[in-house]
Amino acid sequence: MADQTGDDRIPGTGSDAPPAAERSSAIARARRLVPRRAPGGDSTADAADPTEAGTGHDLPTAKPTAAPPTAAARPRPRPGASSAPPPADTAVRSSARSASPRTAAGPTVKPGSDADATGGGPDDEPKKSRAGRNLPAAIGVGVGLGAVIVATLFVYRPSFAVIVGLAALYGVYELGRALRSAQIRISLGPLLVGTAAMLVAAWERGASGLAVAGLVTAAGVLIWRIADGAHGYTRDAVASVLSLLYVPLLAGFAVILAHPHDGAARVLVFVGTVVCSDTGGYASGVLFGRHPLAPVVSKAKTWEGFAGSVIACSLAGVLFMTLTFHHDWWKGLLFGLAIVVTATLGDLGESMIKRDLDIKDMGRLLPGHGGIMDRLDSLLPCAAVAYLILTGFAPT
């Protein structure tokens, strides 16, 4: 029997096995022929010699390694097949994509911005000026109101008192509606009736008639509120009296200014100086505003804007006083300075009320301005100051 230690037969086959060197060469050739799978999942051919010696056939040329496919292009596992969890970096990238506010067809939206709240982009928002107003609408409304005032003063002066009365009535209603957002209920009925009575008394009896009608209205407001019970009485009563003093009482001085024979000139001097204060402060604040005047009350008011108001009001006061009433220039300067201080305080006072109520505007009646009270905020207190100064410098 032959020695089996050097036999190269494969057990159970009865055939001769190739020598070890030939097996190694065959395995090497097979590995070169079989495509290998790249790390990204693409199969690439061996980058070795594209032809195999002795075969007579060309092998596929090597393909460049492609970028890893996206998650959408990866094959889904068959039902029942086990799949390993994705790598940690893939999970982190997927989580970041799902949390990102970027959409496939739009720009990145900053969370909390106007575009994020409305679902639109910056092109969908209306164009506004640097100060936040619709400037063409604001100018148009201002010119229209000025034309109405001039027409009523020179055509039929009592009609100016009617215009002031309508504005005061709507201002009281607007203020009461704003206060209701904070669960404060003013006695609206007595206030509206008292407003009309106070303005009629101001035209007929002057300052004394305005004061008497105001006291009677205040008493009626306090009595009217008793019917609603004790809960919140002090809060509502104080708000009602504040509304009485703020709107109809101060508006009554504008009516008194228009009553004398030169009432048209007095009203135009008063209104024109206040308009100069607002215009000068607006232009200077937009162009040069950097330092907030009262950031706790209003972030839009700046010291640069206030300086513009001072310059505009001073010039307007001097010109109005010397050309209209033929008085000394220094009287016009004092008048302009008093108006600019009062107008600024009136504007800040209304801003404080709106900040307390957490509202931007008192209403939307006037495009580019807001509500009636957003225009009367500086005019109302300035009417009283103008009456006192003009009565002292140019008595009727």
Summary of the structure (lengths in Angstrom):
residues: 396
radius of gyration: 42.3
end to end distance: 151.9
largest distance: 151.9
contacts: 1136
relative contact order: 0.08
helix: 61%
strand: 5%
